[in-house]
Amino acid sequence: MDRGRQRVVGHPLSGFTLLYGMMYAAFGVASPFWPRFFETRGFTSEELGLLLALGTAVRLVSGPLAGRIADQLQARRMVLALCLGSAGIVALGLATAKGLALLLLISLCHAAALAPTTTLADALASRAADAPRENGRKAFEYGWVRGTGSAAFIIGTLFAGQIVAAVGLASVVVLHAGLLVVAAFVVFLVSDMMPDQQRPTRGTITPLGGFSTLIRIAVFRRLLLVAALILGSHAIHDAFAVIRWNAAGIGPGTASLLWSLSVAAEVFVFFVAGPPIVARMGPAVAAAIAAIAGVLRWTVMALTTDLSMLALVQPLHGLTFALLHLAGMRILTQSVPPQLAATGQAIYALAAGAATALLTLAAGVLYARYNADAFFVMSALCLLALPLTLGLQSADKT
């Protein structure tokens, strides 16, 4: 074993592929149906809005907290397994709970347990992907496992739609919980590739010290801002694209196909196009491509609802999301100390999530006042991010 860095023996890709498949299938079977599920349990529109808002607030807190605990205890796999298992068990309570107060409490506990899972998994997978095998080559491409997750999400959603039609909405809760519990056991098939020489002695890093250490890294701060601008720019699309299409006479079936184009492009970039772009051009160029794609995508959506044009720009989601995500993972791997990997992932997710939440709130006002021209605001955010990507070229730790 290399003293500076653990080498990967065997085929770690299979374990991570299974983990991401189970996790994202669990998300896919339930995510599209949660609003309808709570509506059938007696939640009004106002109460559902409160539930979703509180869930977002809980996730923004629990993600960084769990990441910091995982790094502090040097137990990223264990914390991930506990979060997945807890989320699965708590989710089962939603199927039988009575009363709005109890449903709200269980839902918030579920959100708190589920929030850290993706960032902890990414901390493990991105580091394991870059760890050298015995032949000196990197273990695998992170994009392959993340692409598996996106594909599993689609399959889970399609499968859940059939099950709901046959059995009812409560079935998605059981599927969701079962997949999460299975994923909790799969966690122990993957490894945590922290270099031995960089494993800190317990107690030498204070809980808050990890956050302050990361914020002092210039390229990390720049990445947070770029991700917040580009990922946050999706807010109006996610909230109002289908509404705009419907007003233009584009029916649900066609809208669903347009949405599917974006997800298919995401999978393609994760598996095929993204890894070589990041490897050959570097993460800074990849982030710049994502910003340019965002400017083009939102400008076209502001100007037209022509079906052929929409079909051309929807696949740009593969660049505005997937390529940026791959670039972000590479920069995090290069710039964040290994002993703070989970904390770094959590703060990265927090920056993107908080920006998206704030811009989603603003989206309603912008769309009500400017209608389709609101997409120009999102285009401007990507344009603002473009020069900032230049500062991502240096992924040093100072």
DAQUIMO-V574583 format. One record per pair of residues at least 12 apart in sequence whose ideal C-beta (glycine too) atoms are under 8 Angstrom apart, sorted by the first residue. I is the first residue (numbers start at 0). GAP is how many residues later the second one is. Records with the same first field share a line. If there is no record, write none. Layout:
I->GAP + GAP
//
This chain:
0->195
1->130
2->193 + 194
3->191 + 193
4->126 + 127 + 188 + 190
5->125 + 185 + 187 + 188 + 189 + 190
6->124 + 125 + 126 + 127
7->120 + 123 + 124 + 125 + 126 + 131 + 183 + 185
8->124 + 125
11->116 + 127 + 128 + 178 + 179
12->126 + 127 + 131 + 132
13->175
14->171 + 174 + 175 + 176
15->108 + 109 + 112 + 113 + 124 + 129 + 174
16->127 + 128 + 131
17->168 + 171
18->102 + 106 + 126 + 164 + 167 + 168 + 170 + 171
19->101 + 105 + 125 + 126 + 128 + 129 + 132
20->127 + 128 + 131
21->130 + 157 + 158 + 160 + 161 + 164
22->61 + 94 + 95 + 98 + 126 + 129 + 156 + 157 + 160
23->124 + 125 + 126 + 128 + 129 + 132
24->127 + 128 + 130 + 131 + 154
25->62 + 130 + 149 + 150 + 153 + 154 + 157
26->126 + 129
27->124 + 125 + 126 + 127 + 128 + 129 + 132
28->127 + 128 + 130 + 131 + 134 + 143 + 146 + 147 + 150
29->61 + 130 + 142 + 143 + 145 + 146
30->122 + 126
31->125 + 128
32->127 + 131 + 136 + 139
34->13 + 17
35->133
36->57 + 132 + 133 + 135 + 136
37->13 + 65 + 69
39->129
40->59 + 62
41->58
42->57 + 60
46->53
50->53 + 56
53->50 + 54
54->52 + 53 + 56
55->297 + 301
57->50 + 53 + 54 + 57
58->52 + 53 + 55 + 56 + 294
59->55 + 290 + 293 + 294 + 297
60->51
61->49 + 50 + 51 + 53 + 54
62->52 + 53 + 56 + 283 + 286 + 287 + 290
63->147 + 279 + 282 + 283 + 286
64->51
65->13 + 17 + 49 + 50 + 54 + 276 + 280
66->49 + 52 + 53 + 56 + 275 + 276 + 277 + 278 + 279 + 280
67->139 + 142 + 143 + 274 + 275 + 278
69->46 + 50 + 53 + 272 + 273
70->134 + 139 + 268 + 269 + 270 + 271 + 272
71->130 + 133 + 135 + 138
72->129
73->120 + 125 + 126 + 128 + 265
75->44 + 47 + 48 + 116 + 265 + 266
76->47 + 110 + 111 + 113 + 114 + 115
78->37 + 41 + 263
79->36 + 37 + 40 + 41 + 44 + 107
80->103 + 104 + 106 + 107
81->102
82->30 + 31 + 33 + 34 + 37
83->29 + 33 + 96 + 97 + 99 + 100 + 103
84->95 + 96 + 99
85->27
86->23 + 26 + 27 + 30 + 93
87->88 + 89 + 90 + 91 + 92 + 93 + 95 + 96
88->88 + 92
89->16 + 19 + 20 + 23
90->19 + 82 + 85 + 86 + 89
91->81 + 82 + 85
92->13
93->12 + 13 + 16 + 79
94->75 + 78 + 79
113->66
115->230
117->231
118->223 + 226 + 227 + 229 + 230
119->222 + 225
121->24 + 207 + 223
122->218 + 219 + 221 + 222
123->66 + 67 + 68 + 69
124->17 + 20 + 21 + 65
125->16 + 203 + 204 + 206 + 207 + 215 + 219
126->65 + 66 + 67 + 206 + 211 + 214
127->12 + 62 + 63 + 64 + 65
128->12 + 13 + 16
129->12 + 203
130->62
140->134
141->133 + 184 + 187
142->126 + 127 + 128 + 131 + 132 + 179 + 183
143->126 + 127 + 131
145->124 + 176 + 179 + 180 + 183
146->119 + 120 + 122 + 123 + 124 + 175
149->113 + 116 + 117 + 120 + 172
150->116
152->110
153->106 + 109 + 113
155->19 + 23
159->12 + 15
162->12
193->144 + 145 + 147
194->143
197->139 + 140 + 141
198->140
199->139
204->134 + 135
209->130 + 133
210->132 + 136
212->124 + 127
213->122 + 126 + 129 + 130 + 133
216->118 + 119 + 180 + 181
217->173 + 176 + 178 + 180
218->112 + 116 + 172 + 173 + 175 + 176 + 177
219->111 + 112 + 115 + 116 + 124
221->166 + 169 + 170
222->105 + 108 + 109 + 112 + 125 + 169
223->123 + 124 + 127
224->126 + 160 + 163
225->61 + 65 + 98 + 159 + 162 + 163 + 166
226->97 + 101 + 121 + 124 + 125 + 128
227->123 + 124 + 126 + 127
228->62 + 126 + 152 + 153 + 155 + 156 + 159
229->57 + 60 + 61 + 64 + 90 + 94 + 151 + 152 + 155
230->90 + 93 + 121 + 124 + 125
231->120 + 123 + 124 + 126 + 127 + 149
232->61 + 65 + 87 + 126 + 145 + 146 + 148 + 149
233->86 + 87 + 122 + 144
234->121 + 124 + 125 + 127 + 128 + 143
235->62 + 123 + 127 + 130 + 131 + 138 + 139 + 141 + 142
236->61 + 64 + 138 + 141
237->122
238->121 + 124 + 125 + 128
239->123 + 127 + 134
240->60
241->13 + 17
243->57 + 61 + 128
244->13 + 60 + 65
247->57
249->55 + 57 + 60
253->53
257->52 + 53 + 56
258->55
260->50 + 53 + 54 + 56
261->52 + 53 + 54 + 55 + 56
262->54
263->51
264->49 + 50 + 51 + 52 + 53 + 54 + 57
265->51 + 52 + 55 + 56
266->55
267->50
268->49 + 50 + 53 + 54 + 57
269->52 + 56
272->45 + 50
273->12 + 44 + 48 + 49 + 52
274->51
276->12 + 46 + 49
277->45 + 48 + 49 + 52
281->111
282->43 + 44 + 45 + 47 + 48 + 51 + 109 + 112
283->43 + 105 + 106 + 107 + 108 + 109
284->104
285->37 + 38 + 40 + 41 + 44
286->36 + 37 + 40 + 41 + 98 + 102 + 105
287->98 + 101 + 102
288->30 + 34
289->29 + 30 + 31 + 33 + 34 + 37
290->91 + 92 + 94 + 95 + 98
291->90 + 94
292->23 + 26 + 27 + 30 + 89
293->22 + 25 + 26 + 84 + 85 + 87 + 88 + 91
294->84 + 87 + 88 + 91
295->17 + 20
296->16 + 19 + 20 + 23 + 82
297->77 + 78 + 80 + 81 + 84
298->76 + 77 + 80
299->12 + 13
300->12 + 71 + 74
301->70 + 71 + 72 + 73 + 74 + 77
302->69
304->67
319->62
326->65
327->20
329->65
330->61 + 64
331->12 + 13 + 16
333->61
334->60 + 61 + 62
335->61
336->60
358->19 + 22
//
